[in-house]
Each structure stands twice: as structure tokens, then as C-alpha cells.
Amino acid sequence: MKASLEWIRRYVTLPETATVTDIVDAYTRIGLEVEAVHTVPPTDGPLLTGRVLTVEELTGFKKPIRFVTVDLGAGNGPDGSDEPRGIICGATNFVVGDVVVVAPPGTVLPGGFAIAARQTYGHVSDGMICSARELGIGSDHEGILVLDRDTETGADARDLLGADDTVIEFAITPDRGYALSIRGLARELAAAFDAPYTDPAAGRVRPAEPGPSVEIADPARCSRFVAVAVTGVDPAAPSPWPVRRRLLAAGIRAISLAVDVTNYLMLEYGQPLHAFDARRLSGGIVVRRANAGEKLRTLDGVDRVLSDDDVVVADASGAVSLAGVMGGESTEISGATTDVVIEAASWDPPSISRTVRRHRLPSEASRRFERAVDPAVAAVAAEAAAAMLIAGGGGTLGGRTDAGGVTEPAPVVLALSDPERLTGRPFGPGVAATRLAQVGCRVQARTGESGRAELVVTPPSWRPDLTRPADLVEEIARLEGYDTIAAVLPAAPAGTGLTGRQRRVRRVAADLASAGLTEVLSFPFMGERDLDALGIPGGDVRRQAARLVNPLDGDRPLMQTTLLPGLLNTALRNQSRGARDLALFEVGQVVQPRDNAPRPPELGVQHRPADADLTALLSAVPPQPRHVAAVLTGRWEHAGWWGPGRAADTTDIIELARRIGRACGAELSVRQAELPPWHPGRCAQLRLGDWPIGYAGELHPAVTERLGLPARSLALELNLDAFDEPAPPVPPAVSAFPPVHLDVALVVDDGVPASDVTDALAEGGGPTLEAVRLFDVYTGEQAGPGRKSLAFALLVRAGDRTLTAAEALAVRDAAVARAAERTGAVLRG
């Protein structure tokens, strides 16, 4: 909203030392955003008011050309004479006797436009008659600026044009509809400066008299409807120049007296008004819902088909106005209108908002009604409009109908300790009551039942947003200044501030990135077709997915129960763009609905839910463990001068899974398994102790064919939440003594996992056995039928001495003995 500072100053007495910068800073300090500050650009040289004496229409030209003589007063004629000046002008919106603004030769208008006498169209044009745009006070260039006829001739026009005025442009937030008015802006400025404020809407209005017939058929949508009649208005009467100047400052073009008056008072009071041509109304006025399919041609000339959710102002002929948005063409004020009915109403904000969006018809009126308009000012604004019409265009004041009424806002009880408790800063005695009174509240002090001091605060009719104690505290803090609240940060706890789960996720992501994998973030939803492509059977737990009521993608309406569909789609998208060797991973949550989950309770927003309700709500939420998944395709080691490179295989993806386990502080054991979408002969189950936490291996050939992925693509998925929080890290003991390297080959049955043999060796060797590494697996005639040979490298070292050969062999023998005991291993000869 653009507002003239001169207009605002009419209702607030500011200190004489207050500058425009001080005022803008004050508005910003109390929470009103100032977007821009506009001033009238300077004009160098004389700028005078002149009266039109004669108008000669020049013929023979394609456009209207007029030779005008203008009286500029004593001493302002050619060569300092009292004679009128002759000026060529193309505008036609003025007549003999009008007062206009003239720039004599030597004047430089805004933009560096210098005025000089010149020969044109067969006459000497001795100056220029100016438009609002040429003077820099508006954008209207349809005609020249015409002042009131009683304006003094030969006066300096700068004072009349508001050359010293400043226009402030505000960005008003939706919760501060009252600030879309000079009335509200002046009140805010008075509070910011602690200055006296005069409410332009204060004072009594005459008692309601029989006026236009009004019936409110939908009181839920229209709480009050005021109609004032004025008859005998001169339709040709111009709007007073002060009214037009302030409208220009606000960016509104002057149209006619009736329209300008309604726009002017909308800006001043914040109450949108509408003027009907009384002679074009048929019967009484009815405020009702529109009939579905009912039509109305609005003032913009568009025929609109109405919904039964729209509210209209109607007469006997049907709808004549789209309530709170735009009037209808059938009752539009015209150049022949003499009898006027002025409407001032209070509409339901949500209803207006829906109508605006339905018809894509925003307006200055709807902008205010959407944010709530003060219902108590309707009669004041309507009566003021009638008075301005009569003062400017004559006429007779008729009756006033006032249907509906004003509901007083409910009082709010504010504990005197709440402002300090909620803002964290002390307030002096009486500050809360003073600030709330500046907002417009009625404040009464009392002692509550608990013995604490309280304020009973009744918000004003223009502040429907003040419904809670916290709202009142916000107003107190805002007017005191948010900058007076100290920015004190709470003391940060020791450590990184991350939970154990967060630290685990970061460790895993950092470790996989260091291994050469790229982290991705895939679409977190899936569809039945994604699971079908992975070959997951119907009874699988991963098909028990939560379904979205309003999915982002109609083909993927399910919350993911596994990360693989999204990750494989990402791999496929990269492959379609030319990437063949991929190593991707993702960390994300999956959702696992339960069959017996309780129904969540329906909780309101009026207050904090009870602990029992929160417990019931949380128990209804399905588990959402965090998983990690990875996909490898193509080469794991690239070719180069160092060698031919190699493709990723099952051992690589299994080792990645074990690497994730080590990053989480645990050693995972590996078991052969069968689970779609993995190849049944190349799938490993990863276990944490005896508990399976995920799978890794080569994808089934049918799966890669259906998805279009390269053959022998690999994938893993682990449940990160299955890991316990690791104990604080202990620095490894580094021995200064040399190690002993021993190799041992053990023969076991084919069904014995190598990891079991590794664990048995480590257990049997004790702390002196520093490392066990499997480096070869042999199956053949020498191992025997149904048997395999496993070769291990053992690293033996003591921390306090150099081991003898006998001591190292004893460690090896103890390890082999434990492996023979637990797995049936036999030392290979």
C-alpha cells in the first residue's frame, strides 16, 4: 500500500524534529515492512497555476490540437507583463474557466525536460500545460491536470501538488489488515513515537433512519450491511483536488466524484465502499448466496458464472454485485447518475478469499476484506461518503439502513507476569496496559482467583487476530521494540550435539564416500510395479506398505519399505545418460506398517495434547528404521597403466556391507541366503550376532533384464538402526615388537561358512593372535568330495616382548584346535 505521509500526519502529532528516515525506521521497528519511499522529483524554475481564458480548436491535423490562452496572474505573462500566454496543447479534458498547471519558458520539468517558447502549428507556444505524469506526481497521461476552479491564479503550484510530500510504500502482511488504511498507519506511527493520535473514525453518526430496503439472507457471510441514499448529485461535478492528489499518491487514478469518494474513504478508513446507481436498482437489496450457474457481468465487462459458494448483493432483477470483490455493470455509476446508494458492509474473510481465487478477480476491496475489515466503521464510512458527495456535487442526504450488527470481541485475560515470562525481558509498571491501550484495547486490572495480578483486555473491533494472551504479549513486545529483547543463546551441551543415530549415519556416509561411492537422494515413494520388477512375492513383508491418500506420483502411491526401488531407478537414470560404471549409495528411512497398530487419536490445536494422547499418537505411528543401500554396476577397478581393471563382483558388495558394519563398530557375519531380488546362488545374509540385519549380493538376471540394468549388477541393503551405540573408541595398542607371520590351511565341509572358521581361529588364538585373514579357497580332488580348503594368514605378536618360534607356534596350534572343535576343521597336510 502507498500512503501519503502528509495524509498520515493529519491524525498523529509527531515531534517537529522527526524526519522521513526517523518515520521509516519507526515503522520498521514495530514490524511494518517499508518497501520503498517515493518523493516528488524536483522542478527547476517557476511552476504556476493558470486559468484558461480561451480555447481555439485547430483544424487540418490528424490529432486534436488546441491553441489555449491562459491567465497566469500579474507579472507572469510574456516578458513579465500581465498578459495571458498562448500555449499549444493536445489534451481535451479541460474547458474555459478551468485552472491548470503551467510551466513557463525557462522551467525544467522532472527528467531534464526544459520548457522554451517555440513556433508550432502556426502559433507561438509560450510554455506548457502539464499532466500529472509530466510533473512526476502520478502515471496518468490521458489528460492535463485540472485543479479546483476556486484555486488562486498565478500561485506557486508546488504547494498544491504536494512537492514536499513523501509517499511511503508498505508491504502489509495478511495478519495486519487494519494497516491497509491511513487510520491504521497513523495509529501505528503514534504508538511508535508515543505521540497523540486522533482517530478519523471517532465521533457519532446520526441515528439510523428508514433508507434503502436491505435484507441479509446469509448472516454467516455478511455480519453488517449499511446503505445510505443520496439524491440529486451533480454527475459532472469534479472531485476536489486534495482528494485527487491523495489518490494519485496512492497510485489510484481519479475517475468521477462518486468513485473517487469511495476510493478515498477506503484508503482513509480501510472500509471498502461501493456506489450503486439508485435508479438502476429494482426493488430492495438482498444479500444472499448466488444460485449455481447464475450470471453477473462485473465492472470489468466480463460475464461471470457464479457458484453457490459466492455471495452476491441482489435486487429484484438478480445479482448486481459480487460481494466484497467487484460491482456489477447493470448498476454502475455513469455520467448521468444523480441518485446514489452507498454500500458499506462486513464480509466473511474466508468466503471473500475463495471467491477471489475462484474467479481470479483480485481487487483493492477484496484485499482488505480477505484480511478482515473493522465492522464498527461501516456506518461512519458510509456517512462520510454521503457528506463528501453532497459537499462536492450537491444533492440531498437520504435515510440510512443499518442491517446486522457488530459483535464485541471476547475479552482476553493476561497475567501480568506473561510478557516478561514469554519475552525474557523485564517491563516497567504500566507498560503492558499502556501499549495495549495504544493498540486500541480496553484494559482493566484485577486480581485473579489464584491471587496473581491480571489484565482483562478487550481487543478493538479492528483486531480480530488478538484472541490469546500470547497475541497480546506480541503486541507489547512489538511496540516496545524487538531490538530491546536481548539475543541470549542457550549454552550448547558438550560434544557435537548429535545423537548416536546421527553420528552413526554420518560415519557410514563418510566411509562409503571415502570408498569411492556417490551418495544420492532418490524419490522416497514406490509402486506395486516397482516391487513386481524386483520379483518380490505377494506374501513378502516388503509389500505391506502404507498408502498415501494424495500421492505426488500416481504410479508410486506407497511409502517405501525398501530403498532398492528408488536407488535402482536412480542407477537406471544415470545409465541412460551414458554412465556405465556406477557406485551409488543412499541412507534413508523406510516405513513398516503394523497389522495391529492402534487408530491414532484426533487431536485439536487449541492446547498441548495430554501425555496419554501423545503416547497413543506415537504408538500408532509405524516404525521407520533408517536403512543404507548401495548399488554397483560395471567396473569396480578401472583399467590403466597399473593393470587391466576388473568388474565388480559379489565379493566387493559383501565387503562393502562388512565395511559398513565396521564403521558402526561391529563385525558382521555372512551366511548364504535366498531373497528376491538377489540371485539365489550369489546372495549373502549379513548378521549382527545371530540377528539378520540385511542382504548383499548379485541381482537376479531376470531383475536386471526387467529394469534394463547391466548384467551382474550388485546391491546391498542393511538396517542401520539394528546396530547398538558403540562404546567410546579406545586407541589401539601399538606394539613395538616384531610380528610373526604364519599360514595355515584347514579342510572343512562345504556347508561350513568361512566366517565361522575365522571366528574360531580368532577365539582360540587369544589376544596374541592380532589378525586372521582368509586369502584362498580351494575345492578339488585334494580337498576331497564335499570338502573345501581354506587358507588363512595369521599375524601373531605380543605387546611386551619378542615372541619365540615355539610361542608363535603354540598360538597357531591353539587357534587350529578351537577351529577343529567348533567347525570340524582338519589341518591340511
N, C-alpha and C positions, 0 to 999 in steps of 0.2 A: 504494500500500500504506500502511495505517495501522499505526503501531508505537508501543507504549508506551515512553516514554523510561526509565521505571523498569526495564522489561524489558531494554532495551539496556544500561543501566548495570550490570546484573549481570555482564557479560562484559568491560567496559572500565573501567579505573580512571582517571576524569577528575580534573583539578585541582578542588579544593574551590571555587575562585572561578569555575568555568565556569558561565555562565548559559545559559538556554534560547536566548537570542539568539546567544550565542557558538557554541553547538552547531549551530544552524541555519546560521549564517554559515560554519562549518567544512564542513558538508555541501555547501553551495553552492560553496564554494571548490574542492572536489575533484571537482566535476562531477555531484553528485546533486541533482536539482531538488526543492525542497521546495514543495509546492503550498499547504499550509495547516498551521497549528499550532492544536491544539484543547486547551483546558483545561476542567476540570470547573467548571461555574458555581457560585458560592458559595451556601451555605445559611446563613441567619442564625438563630441560636438552637440549641438542643440537637437532636442527631440521634443516637439511641441504638439499641443492639441489644436486642432483647427476645425472650423465649422464650414461645411460645404455650402457654397453660395449658388453655384450654377453647375449643371451637368449637360454637356453637349455630346450627343451620340455621333461619332464619326462614321461615315459610310464608306463602302468600297473596299472593305477589308474582310478577310476570312474569319476573323475572330472579333469579339466585341472590343471596341476601342472608344474610350471616352476622354474628352477634354474637360477637366474639372477645375473650377476656381475655388480656392479655399482661403478663408479669412484666418490668419494666424495671430491676430491681435496687433496692438500698437507696436511699431518699430520692428516687426518681424517679417515685413514684406520685402520685395526686391530692393536692394541697396539700402536697407534699414528703414524703408518707408512703411506707411500704414496700409499700403495697397495689398489686395489679395494676390496670391501666387497661382499661376496656371500650371497644372500638372496633368500629364498623360497617365491614364490608369486603365487597366483591363478588367478590373473587378466590377461586378454589377450588384453587389449586395448592400448598397447604400443609396440614399436619396438626398435631395436638397434639405438642409437643416440638420443632418446628422453631424456628430462630432467624431473626427478621425484623428489618427496619429500621423504626423508629417515629419519627415526628415529633410530639412532644408539642405541646399548645396553646402558642402564642407563637412557634413556629418559622415562618420564611418560606422556602419552597422556591424553587428557581430559577424565574424568570418572575414573581416577586412573589406567589406563591400562599401566602397566610397561613393557618396552621392554628389553629383555635379549637374549643373544646368546643361541641357543638350537639346539640339534640334531633332525632332522626330515627328513623324506623321503630320508634317506641315505646321507644327506648333513648337514652341519652346517649352520643354518640361522642366519647370523650375523647382525640383525637389522630388520627393517620393512619398506616396501614401502607403503605409506599412501594414503588413499582415502579422499575425501572432508568430508565425514561423520566422519571418524576417527579423523580428525583434528578439527572438530567442526565448519566448515565454510559452511556446506551445508548438505542436506539429501541424496545426490546421493551416492549409494554404489555399483553401477553397475561396476565400474572400478576404478583404481587408478587415482590420479591427475597427469595430464601431463602438464608441463609448456612449454613456448616458447623455441625453440631449441637454441636461442641465449642467454639464461639465463646463468649467470656465475656459474660454477661448484664449489661446496663447500661453497656457500654463505649461510648466515642465511636465512632460508625460511620464517621466521616470517614477515619480511617486505613485501615480495611478497604476502603473504597470507592475509595481512591486519589485523594482530593480534591486532593492536592498533585502528582499525576502530570500529565504532559503527553503528548499524543498528537501525533506528527508524521506528516503525510500526504505521501508521496513519489510522484513521477511517475517510475517506473523505465523507462529506455529498454530496447529489446529486446536490446542487447548486454550488459546487466548483470543477467542473470537471478539471479546469486548474491545480489544486493541485495534480492531478494524474500524475505528471511529476517532474523530478528533476528541470526543468526550473521553474515551478510554485512554488515549495517548496523553492527554493533558493531566488526567488523574495520576498516571504512572510517573510523569515528569514531576508533578507536585510532590509525590512520595519520595522520589529520588533526591529532591532538593530540600525536603521538609518545608515546602513553600505553601502559601494559601492557595486553595483550589475552589473554583466556582463551577458548580455542575450546571451545564447549559440546559439540562432537562429538569432542573429544580423548579418549583413553583406549581401552583394549582392550575388545573384546566377547568373549563366550565362544566357544569353537570351535564350528563348525557341527556339529549333531547331526542324526540322522535325524528329519525332520519331515514336513510335508505333501509329497506327491509332486508334483514340478514338472518339466515338460519344456518347453524353449524350442525350438519348431519353426521360428522365424524369428529367428535371432540378429542379422540385419541391422537389425531393427526393435526388438529388445529385447536389450541387451547384458548385463543383470543382472536377476535376479528373486529376491528374498528373501521367504520365507514363514515366519512364526513362529506357532506354535499356543499358545493359552491356553485352558484348560478350567476350568469351574466358576465363572465370573464371575457375580456377583450382578447380574441385569439391572435391578434397581431402584436400584442404588447411584448416588447423585448425583455429579456431577463436583465436585472440590474448588473452593471459592470462588476461590482465586487463579487457577486455570485459567479459570474462567468470567469473572473480571474482566478478564483479559488478552484473552480472546476478545471481550468486549464492547468493549474499547478498540479492537480491530482491526475492529470492525463486523460480527462473526460471532455469530450467535445460538447460545446453548448448547442442545443437543438431548438428548443422552444421554452416558453416560460414554464408551462406545466411540467415538462420533462426535466428541465434544469432544476426546478424546485425539489422534485422528488430525489434527484441525484445528490443535490446539495445536502439535504437533510439526512440522506443515507450516510453520507460521509461524516456529518457532524454528530449524529446520534447513534449511528450503527444500526438503525432501523430501516430496512428497505421499504420503500413505498411504491404503490402502483396507482396510476391515474387512469380511470375509465371515462370515456365519453358517455355522460349520463343519458343522452338522448338515444344512444345506440344500445342501451341495456333494455331488455324485455322482461319486465316484472322484477321480482325481488331477487336478491343474491342468495345462492345456496352453496355452502362448502361441503363437498361430497367426494366419494371415491368415483373415479372415472369408470364408465362401463367398458368392458373389454371390447376393443375394436372401435371405440368412439374416436372421432377425428377432431383435430383442432389445428388451425393454421396459426402459427405463432408469429410474433412481430418480425422475425427474420424471413417471412414468406414461405416457410416450409410447412407442408401438410404432415402432421404427425399422427400416427396411430397410437392411441393410448392403451395402457394396461390397467387392469382393475386394481393395481397397486399404486397407481398415480392418484394424486389428489388434485381436484380442479375447483376453480371458482366458476359457478354456472349461473345462468339465468333461465328464463323460460325457453329460450332457443337452444340451450345446450351449454357446453363448456365455452367459457370466454377467456380463461386464463389457466396456465399450468402453474399451480400454486407454488409460490416461493421461487420460481425459476424464470418464467417469461410470460408476458401477457399475450393475449390473442389479438389477431388482426381485426376481428369484427368490431371490437370496442376501442380501437386505437385512437389516441388523441390526434386530431388533424388540424389543418389550418382554419377549419370552420368551427372548431369546438368552442362552445361558450359555457356549457354546463358540465361540471366535473364531479366525479365521485372519487375520493381519495381513500385508498385501502392501506391499512397498517395492521399486519397480522403476526401471530406467533405460530410457527410450524414445527412439526416434529423433525429434528435434525436427521435421524436415520432415513426417514421417508424421503426427505429432500435429496439426500445423498444418493439413494437408489434411483430416483427419477433422473437426476443429472447424468448418471452413468448409463442408464438405460437409453436415454435419448441423445447422449453425447452433447449436452447443451449446458455447459458451464456459464455462469453469469455472475456479475458482482453481487446480485441479490442472493443467489443460491450459495455463493461462497460464504456469506455471513450466516445464512440460515443453517448451513451444514455445521457451523461451529457454535450455534445457539445464540439467539438474539434476546436482549433484555425484554421480557414480556411487559414490564411495568412502564416502558417508554412509548408503547404503541399509540396511546391517546395523545400524549404530548407531541409526538412527531406529526401525527395527522392534523392536529390543531395548528401546529406551527406551519405546516404546508398550506393549509387553508388561509392563514393570515398572510403568508408571503404571496399567494396568488392574488388575494384581494389588494394588497399593497402595490403589486406590480401591474395587475391587469384589471383592477376594479372588480365589480361583482358583489354578490351578497352571500353571506355565510348562512348555510342551511343547518339542518339538525345533524346530530352525531349519534350513530348507533354503536353500542359497545357490547358485543356478544361474547360470552365466555367470561373468563376472569384470570386472575393471577394467583397462583399457589405460592404461598410463602415458603422459602427453603427451610428444611428441618434444621434445628439448632444442633451444633456440634460441641461436645464437652471436651475441653482441652485442659489437661493437667498442667499447672504452671511449670512443673519440672520437665515436661516433654521437650520444649525447644532446646534446652541445654543437653538433655539426655540424647536426643537424636542428632544434634549437630556437633556436639563435642566442644562447644564454646559457651562461656557464660554470657548471660544477658542481664542488663541492669533492670531495676524495678520499673515496671510500667512499659517496658519496650514492647512486649508482646501485644498488650492492649492498644498501644499507640499505632503500631504497624498494621494491625488488623483493622483498626478504625480507618486508616488511610486507604486500605483496600476497599472499604465500604461496608465492613461488617458492623453489626451491633454487638457490643461486648458487655457482659455483665459478670462481675466477680462473685464467687460464692465458695463456701466450704463444703466439700463433698462428704458423703456418708463415712468414708474412711478417715476423715479429718484432714485430708490434703486440700490445698488451695487449687481451685479450678476456675476456668473461664467458660461461661456459656456463650458461645459465639453463633450468631445468626448470620449466615452469609448473605450478601446482597443478591438481588434478583438477577443481576448480570453475571454472576459467578456460579453457574451450576456445577462447576468442577470441584468446588470446596465441599466435600462430603465426609472427610475423615480428619482426625487430629493431625495426621501426617501432612495432609494438604495445607493445613493452617501453619504448621511449622515450616513448610517450604516457603510460604509467603513471607513469614517473618525473616527467615534466613536470606531470601532473595532481596528484600528491601534493605536489610542490614548490610548486604553485600557478601557474596560467596567468597570474595577475597579476604574477608575477615575471619574465615574459618581456617585454622592452621592445617597445613598439609603434613600430618604426622603419620608416617608409615609404621605399621606394626613391626616389631622385632622379628627378623627372619629366624627360623629354627636352625640349629646346627646341621651341617651336611648340605647335600644338593637340593633337598626339598622334594625329591621324587620318591614315589612309593616303590616297594620292592618289585612290583609288577612292571612299573615303568622302567626301572633300571634294567630289568631282565630283557625287555623288548629292545631297549637301546643297545644293549650288549650284543644281542643276536643280530640286529640290523647292521651294526658296525662291523661285526665279524664276517658276515656274509658279503658285505661290500668290500671288505679287505681281501676276500677270496676271489673277487672279480665279478660278482653278481650285481645286477642293477635292480634297485627297488622300484616297484610300480604300485600304482593305486588303481585297482580295477573297479568296474561297476559292481556295486555291492548287492545286486539282486540277481535272481536266476529264474528260469522257467522249467517246465516239465521237459521241454525238448532238450535243454542243456543236460539234464540228468539222463535222458534217453541216449544222447550222443555218447555219454560216458559208460553206457551199458550197466547202469545201476539198477538192480532188480526192484520189483514193486514193493517187497516187504522190507527193504533196507531202511534203516533208521534215518538216513540222509534224505529220504523222501517225505519225512514228517516235518514239513516246513510251514512257517507262519505265512499266511496270505495277506497281502496288502489290499485294503479297501479301494484305495485310489492310487494305483501304481504309476510310477513315472514312465514305465515301458510296459505296454500291454502284453508283450511277449515274455516278460520277465516279472511276474507279479509276486514272486516268492522271496522271502528273506533267505539269504544264503545259509545253508547248513554245512557247506564245504567251500573252501577258497578256490578249488580247482577250476570250476566253470569260468569264473571271471579271469583267472590267471591264464588259462589256456586260450581264451578269446583274445587276451592281450598279446600272447605269443603269436597267434594266428594273424593278428592285425600287423604286427611288426614284420612277419614273414611276407605278407602281401606287399609290403613296401621295400622288399629287397633284402631284409636281414635274414640270414640263414643260420648263423652261429649265435644262439641266444642263451643267456644265463640270467634268468629273471627270478625275483622272489617278492613276496608280499607278506606283510603282517597285518592281520585284520580280525575282526570279531565274526563269529558265526552264531546263529540263533538256533537253539534246540528246544522247541516247544515240548511241553509235557502233556500226556493224555489226561492226567488227573489234576491239572492246575486249577486252583480256585478262580472264581469270577472276580475281577477287580472291582472294588467299591467305586461309586460315583462320588467324587469329591468336589465341593464348591471352592470358590476363590475368595469368600468373604473373610476367612481367617485361616490360620495354620491348622492343617489336619491333626487330629489326635494321634497319639503314638500308635494306638491299636489300628487306626485306619492306614497309617503309613506302613505298618507291618503287613497288613493284609494286602496292600497295594504291591509291596515288594515281593511278597510270596507269589503273587500272580504273574510277575514278570518272568519269562522263560530264562534259563541260563544262557549266558552269552560269553563263552570262553574265547580267549584270544588264540588264534592259530597262526602258524607260519607255514607257507608253502613255497616251493621252488620248482622251476621247470628248466631243463637243459635240452637243447637241440643242437645238432651239428657237432662241430669240433670243440673239444674241451681244451686241447693244446694246439695252437696254430703252427703251421709249417714255417720254416725259416732256415737260416744258416745253421741253426742248432740241431735241426732234425726234420723229419717228415711230418711231425704233428700226429695227433690221433683224435678220433671221435670220442665223445663222452659215452661211458658205458655204465652198467648197473653199479659197479664198484664206486664210481665217482659220486653218484647220487646218494648211495648209502653212507659214504664217508662224509658227505655234507650233512646228513642227518645226525651222525655221531658228533660232528663238529658243533652243530647247534647244541647238542646235549652238553658238550664240554663247556661251551660258552655260558650255559646255565648252571654250571658247577656239578654236573653229573655225568657218569659214563653209561651210555645206553647199550643194551644188549640186543643182538639181532637174531631173529627167528624167521625161517622161511614161512611164507603165508600165501593165501589166495584171497584177493579182494578186488573187485572192479573199481577203477578202470585199469588196474595193473595187469601185466602179463602173469598168468598163474605160475609159470616156472621162474620168473625173474622179479618176484615181489618179496620184500623183506618187511617183517613187522618189527618196529622199534619198541623196546620195553624199558621202562624205568623200574628196576627191580623186577617184580613179577607182573607189573601192570602195563598193558599195551597203551602207548600214547600216540602212535601214528604209523604211517606206512611210507615206504620208498621203493622205487624200482622203475622198470621199463613199462611204458604204457602198452596196453594190448594193441596188437596190429589193427584190429577192427576199429578201435577207438581213433587211432591216428588217421586211418583211412576216412572215417566219417567226418572228422574235423578238418582234414586236409593238412595235417601236420606231417613233418618228415618222419619216416620210419625210424623206429628205435628211439623215439623221444622219451625223456625221463622226467619223473615228477616225484615230489615228496610232499607230505603234509603231516605236521606234528601239532599237538596240543601244548602250547607254551604254559598254560595255566596249570598243567599237571606237575610242573617242577616245583619243588619246595624252595623256599627262600634260602639261598646258600648262606653258609656261615661266613663270618668276616674272613677275608682272604688272609692266609698265613704265608709269609715269604718262604720260598723253597729253601731247604738246607743245601748248601753247595759244599760238596766235599773237595778238599784239596788233594785227595789221594787218587791214584790212577784206577780206572775201571778194568774189569776182566770181561772179555767178550767170549761167549760160549754159544755154540749152536747145538740144537737138539732136534731130532726128528722122531715123531710119535705116530703110531698107526692106530687109528680108531675106526669104528663102524661109520658107514656113510651117513647115517642119521644123526650123528653127534655134531652139534654146532661147534665151529671153531672157537666161538666166543666162550663156550663152556670150558674148553681146554685151556684157553688163555687165562680165564679167571682162576682155574685150579692151579696153574703154574704160579701165578702171582701170589695166591694164598699160601702155597707150600713153600715158596722161596723166602717169604717174610720180608722185613724191611731192607734186608741187604740186597734183595733182587730189585734193582732200580727200574728196569723196564723189560717188557716182554713184547716182541713184535713178530707177527706171522709174516713170513716172506715167501713161502712156497706151499702149494697144494698139489699133491701127486696122486693120481688114480691110475692103476695099471696092474700088470701081472705081478710085479714085485710086491705090490701092496696087498694083493690077494683079492678074491672076489668079495664084493660088498664092503670093501675096506678102502680107506684113503690115508695118505701120509701127509702129516702137517709138519712143516719145518719152521722152527722158531729161533729167533736171535735173542739171547739173554744177555742183559748187561748187569754185572754183579759189582758192587762197590760198597765199601764201608766208609762211614763218616769220620772214623777216628784212627784208622791205620791202613797200611797196605796189606791186602789180603794175600795169603799164600795160595799156591795152586791147590793144596788139599782143602783149604777153607772154601774156595770158589767151587770146587767140585762137589763139596758137601751140600752147598746151597742148591746146585743143579740137581743133585740126587733127591733132595727133599722135595723140590718142585715136581720132579717126574713122579715121585711116589704119590704125591697128592693127586696128580692128574690121573694116575693109574687107579687110585682108589675111587675117584669121583666119576670118571668117564670111561674106565676100562682101557686106557691108553697103554700101548706097549712100545717100549723103546725099539726103534727100528735098527736092525743090525747092519 
